[in-house]
Amino acid sequence: MRETDSLASSLRSLVDLVIEESAQNPTFAAKVEKLFAKLADPKPRATEARSTRAKIALPDVHAEWTNRGETEFRFWLKDQPITVIRALIRQLDLDPTRRTSRWKEQEKLAAFVADGLKARSQRGSAFLGPNASS
């Protein structure tokens, strides 16, 4: 505890010395001001989302499953772009361990989503999620 107290008091003394020197020497004050101006004005943060995930319009897979049936749904899902299928996996939280993150085959990802929806529908409507249509 004494080491931190002595360090804190040394830093306070250093700051007091810098303040005193800045009051007497305008060029030194300008250099100190320039040095700390970088800390005062951090770079502005981007307000827009950078990823394309937020820009993808996702279809309602529960409604598609109900309207098309399982077989037609699987064919329909295979025709979806791979980015949409990956976004559906994230949205529905079908892969919490992220084992599908390295999969490149569209058919394999589509089958994974269809199997996940089938398993959830067999468990009951409580497992379909809040956005699922009955």
N, C-alpha and C positions, 0 to 999 in steps of 0.2 A: 504494500500500500504506500509506503514511503517513496518508492521509486516513481510511482505515478504522480504523487504530489510534487516531487521535485521536478519532474518533467513538465508538469502543468505550470508550475511557478516559473520555470525557465522560459517556457513559451510565452507566458504573459510578459515577462521582462523583455523578450525579443520584440514582441508586438509594440510595447511601449517605446522601445528604442526606435523602431521603424516609424512610428507616429511622430516622435520628436524630431527625427532627421527629416521627415517629409515636411514638417512645419518650417524648418530652416532652409531646406534646399529644394527649390521648385523643380529642378530637372530630375532629382531623385523621386519626388512626389509624382511626376508625370510617368516615370518608368514603373513605379509601383501601381499606379492607376491603370496603366496599359496591361500590366501583368494580371491584375485581378478583374479587368473588364471581361476577359474570356470566361471567367467563372460566373459573372453576374448575368451574362446573356448566353444561355445554352442554346444549342441549335433547336429550331422549332421542330416539333414532332409532326409526322404526317397524320392527317386526320382520316384519310381514306384507307380502306383495307387494301393491302398489297396483293393478297392472294386471290386467285380466281375462284376459290371455294365459295365466297359470298355471292359471286355473280351468277352462279349456275342455278337455273330454275329447275327444281326437282319435281318430278311427277308424283302424284299420290299413288304409291304402290299398293296400298291397301284397297283403294277403290279399283285399281286395275286388276288386282287379284280377284276381287269379287265379280267384276264385270266380265273378265275374260276366262276365268277358270285357270287351273294350274298349268295345263299344257300350253294353252295360248299365251299365258303370262310368261312362261319360260322363253317362248319364241320372241315375244315382244321385248323382253328384257335383254336378250342377246343382241338385238338390233340397236340398243342404246349405246351411246359413246362410253368409253371406259372411264372418263372423268365423272360422268353422271353415276355410273355404277359404284365407283369409289366413294362419291359423295353420299350416296344412299347408304352404303355400309357405315359411314361415319354418323349419318343422321339417325339411323335406326339402332346404332350401337350394337351391330351384329358381331363385331370383331374387337372386343376390348383388349385382347393380347396382341393385336396388330400383326397377326401371322399372314394376312393377305396383302400386306404392304409391298411385298416383293413379287407378287403374282403379276404376270404380264398378259395372260390369256383372258380375253374378254368372256369367252364361254365359261371358263372356270369361275370367274368372279360372278357372272350372272347366275350360275348354278348355286353358288354359295349364298347369294341373296335369296333366291327362290327357296332353297332348303331351310334357311333361317326363318323366312316368313311362314313356311309350312309348319315348322316345329312350333312356332309361336301360336299359330292359329289352332293347332291341335291341343295346346295347353288350355286355351280359353281366351276370351276377349280381354281379360285383365292383363295379358302379356303382350298385347298388340301395341300398346303405347297410347299416349294421350291424343295423337292426331289421327288415329285409325278410325275409319268409318265403320259402323256396325252393319 
